[in-house]
Amino acid sequence: MNRLEDRLAATLRHTGEEITPDSVPPLRLRGAQRRVTLPRLPRRWMTGLTPLAAAAAVAVVVVASLSISAMFHGHIQSSGPAAAPRWNGSPIGPQSALRKAPPYFVTLPPQALIYARTATVRSTVTGRVLATVSPPRPYKVFTWVSGTADNRTFVLAAQRWWHIGHGQAGMPAQERDGTTPTVFFRLTFDPQTGTTQLSKLSVVGNVSTADLGGVGVSPDGTRLALDFRQSIEIVTLATGSTRTWTWPGKGWVGNWKPMGQIFSWSADGRYLAFQQWGGHLNETMRVRMLDTAGPSTSLAAAKAIVGFPYPAGTLATTNTLLTPDGTRIVAATSFYPPHHSGPGGYVQIAEYSARTGMPLSHGDRFSPSIGWQDVLWASPDGSALIVSDPRGKKDSYGGRANVLGVLAGNKFTPIPHSPSGFFQAAW
């Protein structure tokens, strides 16, 4: 029986992995509210929330989405928490599977609540830390990371940071954290020497931390897309020139929960995919593809590829990625039966045609009580994916802790020494 309690536990478990044990302030309850409504997303909602409050907000979103009807029809396959999702293709060995992905990636572990005091460069094949980088003074934390196609160059966002204390005494620090400027750095990793170089991207200029909802560097590393929720700005890094597209009317741009990659580019750097939210309570999401060489400066002109309307389809829970060849959208999705009751709920990773928006393939479905998947990287044609997947050890909720791995050729191959607790990762 796919109970509501199971779904909430899975949701909180997914969010709880981002929270380190010593980072959560004491919880003070002031009484329960009788009426639950879908929260309206502030400009940078995770900046203004403790991790527990963020988890609660996500739980409310999931509860409000439990009545959506099916886009895919079928039953849960009893594969168990450790069984691999079925994907088009044939089985391949662990090493060859991991080598289908870029060799290096960067994670931001949340050492200061939802911020990272360091960035770690890791090997995709071994999972081991190859280098650790800290932001230069006066900046103290990293907040976003995005990778280029050369597999060794990344862009990091950084800001100053003040510890938020308890009660009213913490308000000034919270205000400073939300208004301090964000700056950007290029991180290059030399695999021959194991060394890194961090250089400031001065041409981008200071960006208001509260306004920034995500970043995405182009595959060739020449342009940087910035999400300001009501607009997208693309900066040419060689000259500092910018071009801006705005979203008219209600709604906003970006992932509901700002994790993973907000943007995904086509390999030629022309098309940029993003999520756009709208509806009465901003609960309806569409994946759109912006032609950055086109004449329009309105995001409404960006092609709507696939939609996840409430309450009439499968819910895309977090990331949605455009494959570099521009042919597919890959999404982590969830389905719950109508009226929140009865068997039939499942989660899965699905692929959609970028041309028609029709579903093309999906992985094995499993119960949401086991955990959640999240797609973090896609190969050029989507045949290999890097996913965060519940195949780790059992956690305190009775489910499975998430680990990183490559999903390809009908098999999930975990990355050894998979990092846990990170809130941003980029390949």
KETI-743950 format. One record per residue (C-alpha): x, y, z; residue in one letter. Coordinates in steps of 0.001 Angstrom, whole numbers, plus 524288, in hexadecimal, padded with zeros to 5 digits. Each point is the difference from the previous one (the first is absolute). Layout:
XYZa
...
END
This chain:
800008000080000m
805FE80CED7FBB0n
7FCAC807B980C28r
800F480EAE801A3l
809467FDC080B6Ee
809337F8877F714d
8003180B057F62Dr
802C580A4480A40l
80AC17F7AF805FCa
806517FE517F2BAa
7FF3980E887FD48t
805C7803E080D19l
80A7C7F5A37FE93r
803C8805AD7F2B4h
8012C80D96805DFt
806197FB3180C9Fg
80BE87FAC57F8DAe
8040E80E0F7FDBDe
80034802F280E8Fi
80BAD7FCD880852t
7FD087FBC080E19p
8064D80BD180658d
7FA5880A2F7F6D8s
7F1E1800398047Fv
7FBEE80A2F80A16p
7F68B7FC5880AE1p
7F2027FEA07FB3Fl
7F636808D9806A8r
7F1A97FD4B7FD92l
7F5E580AA6801BBr
7F3FB7F8137FD6Dg
7FABC7F8BF7F452a
7F8138064E7F568q
7F35A7F9B87FBF9r
800BE8038D7F1BDr
80B297FC327F6F0v
8021E807997F373t
80A2D7FEC27F56Fl
80B2D8092580396p
8034780B2B7F701r
80E5A7FFA27FC9Dl
807E680BD98045Ap
80ADB805077F78Dr
80A157F7608063Cr
7F80A7F780808EFw
80AE87F75B8050Bm
8079F80BF48046Ft
7F4D5803F4808DDg
7FCFC7F27780553l
807007F6D08091Bt
801C57F2477FA59p
7F49E7FAFD8081Fl
7F74880ACB7FAF7a
804557FD177F226a
7FCC87F1AC8020Da
7F29A8038580521a
7FD7D808D97F45Fa
803857F52B7F697v
7F72C7F68D80775a
7F4898094A7FE8Av
802A8800EE7F169v
7FFBD7F1327FED4v
7F3877FED0807FAv
7F99880A007F72Aa
804277F8197F426s
7FB0D7F29D80422l
7F37E800A17F80Bs
8066D800D27F2B4i
7FB967F6067F5F1s
808A77F6F27F804a
807948035E7F3C9m
805EA7F24D7FFEEf
7F6FB7F4998036Fh
8045C7F3B580707g
8030D7F9ED80D30h
80B838006C80911i
809E47F5A67FC80q
804D67F8E580C0Ds
80E50802377FD4Ds
803A18034880E10g
8084A80B7D80463p
80CCA7FA6D7FAF2a
7FB267FB837F2A3a
804908078B7F41Aa
7F629807997F7CDp
7FDCC7FA567F28Er
804B0808D87F510w
801317FE1F7F17An
80C837F8C77FC8Cg
808247F49D804BAs
807D47FDEE80C90p
80DCA8053B800B7i
80B047FEB3809DFg
801EE8095680B82p
80C64806847FB14q
7FAF3801FB7F232s
7F3538057B80562a
806F9809F880892l
808CB803CF7F4A9r
7F417803C97F81Bk
7FF0680BD7808FAa
8096C80B8C800D7p
80C077FC3280803p
7FF0C80AD580A22y
7F53C806FA80752f
7FEBA80A7C80A6Bv
7F74A7FF6580BF5t
7FC1380A51809E0l
7FE597F96980D41p
7F71F807FB8091Dp
8099F8030F80ADAq
7F8D280C80803D5a
7F1C27FC477FF72l
7FCDE801537F17Ei
80D05806257FC73y
80D247F99A7FD32a
80CA28050B805C1r
8076F7F7A17F642t
7FE397F9DB7F2AEa
8054B7F25E7FD9Et
804FB7FAB07F311v
7FD667F1527FF14r
802A07F4D07F6C6s
7F3DB7FA197F9E7t
806B17F2BC7FEE2v
8050E7FF0B80DFEt
7F7BE80A36806FBg
80BE5804BA80777r
802EE80E4E802CCv
80AE3804CE7F711l
8003E80E3880451a
7F9508092480987t
7FDE480E747FD67v
7FBEB80B1B80908s
7FB1B80D5F7FBA2p
809DB80B0B801B1p
7FDA380A9580A0Cr
7F71B806F580295p
7F7237F5847FA58y
7FD217F494808DAk
7F6A47F6B77F929v
7FCAD7FA6F7F2ACf
7F1B37FF997FBEFt
7FF5B7FB167F1E0w
8085E7F7CF7F6E7v
7FF107FCEC7F17Ds
8090D7F8657F6EFg
80482801647F1E5t
8017D7F5687F5B9a
80EC97FEEF80171d
7FDC77F8E480D0An
80A5680805806FBr
7FA6D80DCB80072t
7F53A804608092Bf
7F98F80CB78041Fv
7FD878026780E74l
7F7A680A7680665a
804BF8052C80D0Fa
7FBCC809D980A36q
803238051580D73r
7F8E17F90E80B01w
7FC3F8029980E16w
7FBE37F58E809A0h
7F16F800FC802FDi
7FD9F7FEE880E9Ag
7F3807FC25806FAh
7F40B8088C8013Bg
7FFCB80E797FCF4q
80EA8800FB801CFa
801DB7F88D7F361g
7F7CB8091B7F7A7m
80ADC809C47FCA3p
808D97F4EB7FB6Da
7F5067FA207F7FCq
7FD8380D2D7F9BCe
80E6C8019A7FCA6r
800B47F2437FA62d
7F480803067F725g
804AB80D3D7FB18t
80EBF7FE617FEE7t
804BC7FFB57F1E0p
802F87F3507F8F3t
80C967FF307F818v
804AC7F5A17F67Af
80C807F83F7FE6Df
8054E7F7057F579r
805997F379805BAl
8096E7F8277F794t
805107F2A6803F7f
80CBA7FA407FADAd
7FF0B7F123800C7p
80E857FE747FD4Eq
804258076F80C35t
7F3767FF07807F8g
8002A80EBB801C4t
7F56980A3E7FE37t
7FFBB80E287FC09q
7F54C809608045Fl
7FE8480CC07F88As
7F59A80A62801E7k
7F6DD802F67F4A2l
8001980EAD801ADs
7F839802A67F3A4v
7F3B27FA3180605v
7FF6780A4880AA1g
7F95F7FEDF80D1Cn
7F2B97F9698002Fv
7F6008014280AE0s
800077F3388078At
7F17D800D4802D6a
7FCE1801747F185d
8085F7F4CB7FAE3l
7F8C77F3357FDB5g
80A3B7F8257F8A2g
80B888001F7F6B1v
803F97F8397F3F8g
80CA8801527F87Av
7FF897FCE37F16Cs
806B67F37B7FB48p
80B6A8078E7FA24d
801678086680C3Cg
7FE3480CE47F8D2t
7F2B6804178056Ar
7F9337FF8D80D1Fl
7F13B7FF47801B5a
7FA528060B80C4Dl
7F24A7FD6C80507d
7F95D80BAA8066Bf
7F2C67F8FD800A2r
7F90280A887F827q
80AC7800727F5DAs
80BBF7F8CF7FA79i
80C90807497FD32e
80B1C7FA6D7F7E1i
80D728061A801CAv
80AC37FEB97F5DEt
80BEA7FD9F80880l
809FD805657F674a
7F9C080D747FF15t
7F61A8012780B00g
7F50A802D97F67Bs
7F2A27FB1780423t
7F30B7FC5D7FA0Fr
7F3917FEEA80806t
7F3417F8B17FDE8w
7F48F8030F80903t
7F44D7F82280467w
7F33E807B87FE88p
7F5347FF2D80A0Eg
7FF0B7F65980B29k
808BC7F45880266g
80EA17FE83800B2w
80BA77F8CF7FA3Av
8084C7F58580679g
7FF297F33C80767n
7F6237FF7180B0Bw
80AE37FBC980900k
80CCB8066C7FBE5p
808827F3DC7FF2Fm
807AF7FA237F4E1g
80062807157F317q
7F5EB80AAE7FDF6i
803D88011C7F1A8f
804297F6547F58Bs
80610803C77F2F9w
800597F98C7F2BAs
80DCB7FC1E7FC0Da
800FE80B087F607d
7FC7B80A1E80A5Cg
7F43E8050D7F8A4r
7F4B37FA5D807D3y
7FDE38017380E98l
7F5E57F7C38073Aa
7F9A48045B80CAAf
7F3FF7FDDD80874q
7F52480A178004Cq
7F58E7FFC380A85w
7F261805C67FF23g
7F1E17FDAC8037Fg
7F7958051980B04h
809C27FBE280A72l
80BF67FEE37F726n
7FE2C7F1518007De
800517FCF57F16Bt
80D637FDBD7FA03m
80427800407F1CAr
80D3A7FCEB7FA49v
8036280A5C7F5F9r
80B23801577F648m
8054580D7F7FCF4l
80651802EB7F2E4d
80AC880919804ABt
802B38043C7F1F0a
7F1C2803667FD44g
7FAB680DD57FF07p
7F64F7FFA780B4Es
80368804F580D8Dt
7F3F87F9F18066As
801147F2E0806DCl
7F2007FD6F7FBF0a
805737FDEF7F24Ca
808687F4AE804EFa
7FA647F32D7FB01k
7F7F37F8A580A2Ea
804817F1ED7FE41i
7F90E7F86580AA4v
7F6E88041580AF6g
7FCC97FA5A80D3Bf
7F3068067E8032Ep
7F9587FEAF80D19y
7F7D07F7E480162p
801067F9307F2D9a
80CB97F8937FE72g
80CD37FB1480521t
8073A809318091El
80E1B8039B7FCA0a
8058A800AE80DA2t
80D30806AD7FE29t
8095F800747F482n
7FC887FFD17F1A0t
80B377FF767F63Dl
8010A8022F7F166l
8091C7F5EE7FA04t
80B8C8069D7F951p
7FB977FB5D7F290d
7F3698078480259g
7F6FD7F46F7FD6Ft
7FB137FC4980D85r
7FBA68052B80D2Ei
803B07F75680B86v
7F86F8019F80CABa
7FE637F9AD80D48a
7F15A7FE1480134t
7F5EF7FB31809C3s
7F2217FB387FE52f
7F5847FE7480A4By
7F24E7FA907FDE8p
7F43D808FC80142p
7FA81802F780D72h
80CF37FCEE806BCh
7FC7F7F1D2802AAs
801977F24B7FACBg
80B8F7F9497F991p
80643804A17F37Dg
808D980B3080404g
80DD47FF9C7FACAy
80C0C807F27FD01v
808917FEA47F3FFq
80917807067F6A6i
7F992802C27F2EEa
80475805257F2DAe
7F7C48088A7F702y
801B38043C7F1FBs
804E680E007FF1Da
7F8B3801447F32Br
7F2947FAC6803C8t
800407FF4380EDBg
7FB5E7F1E17FF73m
805BA7F5F68097Bp
80A877F7657F9F0l
804F97F71980AD4s
800657FE7B80EB4h
806DC7F84C80A91g
7FA077F5D8808FEd
7F5A8805AD808E9r
801527FE2E80E86f
7F8AD8045180BFFs
8027B80DDB804EEp
801AA7FA3C80D99s
80D257FA977FB72i
8056C80D307FC20g
80207809767F4D6w
8082D800D67F3CAq
8059980C707FA72d
80697801887F2C9v
80C5B8084F8009Dl
806B37FDFB7F2D2w
7FC9C7FA3A7F2BDa
8089D7FAF67F507s
7FE2D8061F7F27Ap
7F4C37F6EB7FC4Bd
7FB027FCD680DA4g
804A37F1CE7FF85s
808178020280C51a
7FBB4807F980BC2l
805EB803B880CF3i
7F5897FEEE80A60v
7FE7F8014C80E8Cs
7F98D7F32980369d
7FB077F92280C6Dp
809437F4707FFC8r
8080F8034280BEDg
7FEEF7FAD880DC3k
7F3278004E8073Fk
7FD4A80CCE806B9d
7F8958036D80C5As
7F327800A27F877y
8012B7F1E07FBA4g
8030D803DC7F20Eg
80CD4800E67F8C5r
809F980ADA80012a
802CE805D47F2BBn
80CAA7FD417F8D5v
80542805297F31Cl
801657F6FE7F473g
7FF177FE287F158v
7F3627FAB57FA50l
802D47FA007F2B9a
7FE507F3857F865g
7F53B7FABC808C0n
808628013B80C27k
802D68096380B30f
80E6F800AC8038At
802DF8075F80CA9p
80B908092E800D3i
8091C7FA9080A83p
8014F8085080C3Ch
7F40F807837FB7Es
7FEE480D058070Ap
7F41A8025D80862s
7F9C580C5F80500g
803DB808D87F4ABf
7F62A809F77FAD3f
806C6803387F325q
807B57F77E7F684a
804C38026D7F22Aa
806AA7F8327F53Aw
END
